Amino acid sequence: MLGGTELIRRKLGKDAYAMTITLLTDSNGKKMGKTAGNAVWLDANKTTPYEFYQYWRNVDDADVIKCLRMLTFLPLEQIEEMAKWEGSQLNQAKEILGFELTKMVHGEEEANKAMAAAKSLFAGGAGAEVPTLKLAAEDFEEDGIGLLNLLLKAELAESKSDARRAVEQGGVSIDGEKITDVKYVVPKGRIEEGILLRKGKKNYKKIEI
């Protein structure tokens, strides 16, 4: 960056400046990006508009306001009001975040389609045709369920080794977010909202309580 500004000064004889911003990290300080294994792509062929929407729709409660501040052009006054929201209202904030970013990257039409598809999936309509697994209280260990166990219960894997292999190869996603950590535990609170567990492109199941 400094080399670039110096080159501009020498070639054009004008002052030039470089600006940096902080890395985008989650509430645990983990970087959001390709090297961390949780990147989303702007290219629709790599991350579809629906998957893009779902990624931002499912950020942690602790991260949604920060993402709204850093990544959208919504008025700060509006974001500060949303910062006061709690409980189910945070889901609305996540929907706004997902819609705004999808609109910015893929256009308003695709953003509307992604939001409609998500709502349809988890509120009846076309989503009613999606195969569904209802978990019972005994399926959870404390406040969550291991991803490998969930794949087995959902009959998306024939064995634990099959489930592990699918995760390690990047073939498993939750609401469009690829999960590559074989030790990942799906929080019970997230499942209460309903999730779409997918293995590969054609095998998926809606998981709810």
N, C-alpha and C positions, 0 to 999 in steps of 0.2 A: 504493500500500500504506500509506504514512504517512497519506494523507488518510482512508483507511478506518479505521485505528486511532483517529485523532483524532475521527472521526464517532461511533464507538462510545463513546468516552469522554464526548463531549458529550451524546449521546442517552441513554445508560444509566448514566453516572456510574461506569463500571467500567474497569479497566485492560484493554487489549487489546494483542496482540503480533502481529507478522508474522514469518514464517520463510521463508528462501530456501535453496535448495540449488544446487550448481554445475550448469551445463549439462551434458547428457550428450554427451560427445564421444568420437570413436574414438581409436585409438592415435596417429593423425597430427594430433590436435587439431581435426579437422573435426567440426562440430556435426551431430548427428543430428536432423533435423527437416524440415519442409515446405519452408522456404526453401532448404535444402541439397539438396533433390530426393531425399532418401532417407527420407521419413517413412513410417510405417505408421499406419493408422487403427484406432481401436477399433471402429468401425462395420463389421460383417461384410459390408455391402453394398459397402464401399469396399476393404476388405482382408479376404479370406476367412480363416477360422480356419487353413486349410492354409497360405496365403500368410503369415499372421502367424507361425505356427510356423516356417516355413522361413526367414523373415527373421532370427529370433533363432538358429535352428540354424546359420546361415551367417555369424555375426559373425566377425571376425578372431580368431585365436588370442589375440592380445594384449589383446583387449577382453572376453573371455568372463567372466573372474573379476570384473572391475570391474562388469559388468552384473549378475552374480549378487549381488554385494554391494549394489548400489544399487537393484535393481528387484525382488528376490524377498524372501520372508520365511523363507528357509532359515536354519537356525542358523549363526551365523558360524563355529563350530567346524567344521561340515561344509564350508563354503566354503573355509576355510583349508586343509583337507586336499586339496580339489580343486586349490588353488593349487600343490600339489606335483606335479600330474599333468603328463605330457609326451606328445608324440607322439599316438598314436591315442586315448589316454585323454582328450585334450582334446575329441575328438568326442563322447564320452560327456557331458562337462560341457556342451557345446553343446546336446545333446539334453535334458538336465535343464533348462537355461535356457529352451529353447523350450517344453517341456512346462509348466513352472511359470508362465510368463507367459501362455501360451494358456489354461491352466486358470483363471488369475486373471481374465482378460478375458472368455472365452467359455464357461467351465465345464469340468468334468473330462471330460464325455462328448465334447465337441468336441476337447479336447486329445488324448484317446486316439485319436480318429478321425484327427486330423492326423498324429500320430506313426505310426500304423499305415499310413496312406497313403504317408508318406515312406519307411518301411522297405520297403513292398511295391514301391514304384516302383524302388528301387535294390537290391533283393535278390531279384529274380525275382518269382514270383507274377504279380499283375496287371501289374506293371511290365515283365514280359517281353514284353508286347504293345506296349509303347511303341516307336516307331521309334527306332533307335539309330545314332549315328555314332561310330566308333572313330577317334581321331586317332593319327597316327604321329609319331615324333620329329621328322621334317622339317617337320611342320605348325607347329611352335613357333618363335618368334623369342626366343632366350634362354630366359626362364622363363615365357613366357606366349604368348597369341595374341590379336590385336586382335579386338574384338567384331564389327566389320564383316566382317572376313575369316571369322570363325566362322559368322556368319549365311549367308555365301555357301557355305562348305563344307558346312553343314548343309542347304543348298538351301531355306532359309527366306526368302531374298531373291533376286530375279532379277538384281540388279546392285548395285554398291557404293552408287550413289545411292539405290536402293530401300531398302537396309539403313540408310543414313544417315537417310533420311526417317522410317523406322519408329522408329529410336532417338530422334530429335529430337521426335517426336510422342508419345513415352511408350508406344509399343506393344511394347517389348521388355523381357523380364524373365528373370532367372536365379534359379531356385528361389523364384519369387514376389517377388523383389526387383527393382523397376523400375530399369532403367539408362537414363539420359538423356545420358550422356557419350559422344559418338561416338568419343572417343579411348581409351575404357576398354579395358584389357588384362585378359583373364581369366587369373589365375595358373594355372600348370600344376598346382601342388599342389591347387588347388580342384577341377580337373577329374579328378584322380586319385581323388577321392572320389565322382565322378559328379555331374553337374549336369543340370537340366532347363532347356533353352533354349526360350523361348516367344516367338512373334511373333503379336500379337493374341490372340484367345481360343481359336482352333481349331488353330493351327499350332504344333507343338512337336516337340522331338526331345531324346532323352536323349544327352548327350555324355560319352564316357568314353575312357580310354586303353587 
